[in-house]
């Protein structure tokens, strides 16, 4: 019997210099060709051109519309390359922009439409106001620290109504708000590991009311007329499962371009709900990059999944004969 697998798609910011060239295994692949054709129709550089450029140029590759399309392309191509003879895929979820990739993985959109969505949404949301920053809520053993949680909650209270919880990301809080509120909160939170609080460069106040205008444009532009029922269950960022088939696609459209854009994305809850409901043997992390692993592990430690209570428990499980977290790139 084939092992079962939950698939998780990454969000923005995962195509960095060390991921440059990650699409190489898929040059001339049908999925990538569709994505390239869609980019041409939008008057944007193709992802193949970007990925096979002579060198990585932050000013080019980190442009929101380019960065988003590269991440989407890598994730969808890796998903399609998973051998169905080796794994029974039971559900798919994602973090933030990874929700769009998840919708394509589940067959709600084709690659061309998904490319238009991620490219357009990147432009719409990047042009919005505000900023995002990330702050850890963990102790050294990857267990939630009530003191750090209280500090973040206090800043959300003090800076209201200009600061919001943007993403619950495993053991990290991602907060979004006005530049002044973000600056105030970052100054007030005690430094951790000489890295945090960390401003996410090039990010607006994603997943907050600052995105309302982008949401309204998207709801008008991307109608659900040509959407298909998902062929895999989808777990969204508000704790809801969209089963394979039998969904109200108008509701799915309103979540995708309404709730999901302008309210907090609870990635932690999505991961926890997915493993509770589908009990996968493995979790396959799509690329590019390797950023998802820590947040996924921290989300699972929080609920004691497979007996994990701390970071060392996760390390021990991963070093066993059958690690449960698998990077899709290693399956190619």
PyMOL commands that set and color helices and strands:
alter all, ss='L'
color gray80, all
select helices_A, chain A and resi 17-19+24-26+30-41+47-51+58-61+64-81+98-105+111-126+146-158+179-188+209-221+249-262+267-278+292-302+305-307+311-318+328-331
alter helices_A, ss='H'
color red, helices_A
select strands_A, chain A and resi 3-9+87-94+131-136+163-169+172-177+198-199+233-235+241-242+265-266+282-285+325-327
alter strands_A, ss='S'
color yellow, strands_A
deselect
rebuild
show_as cartoon
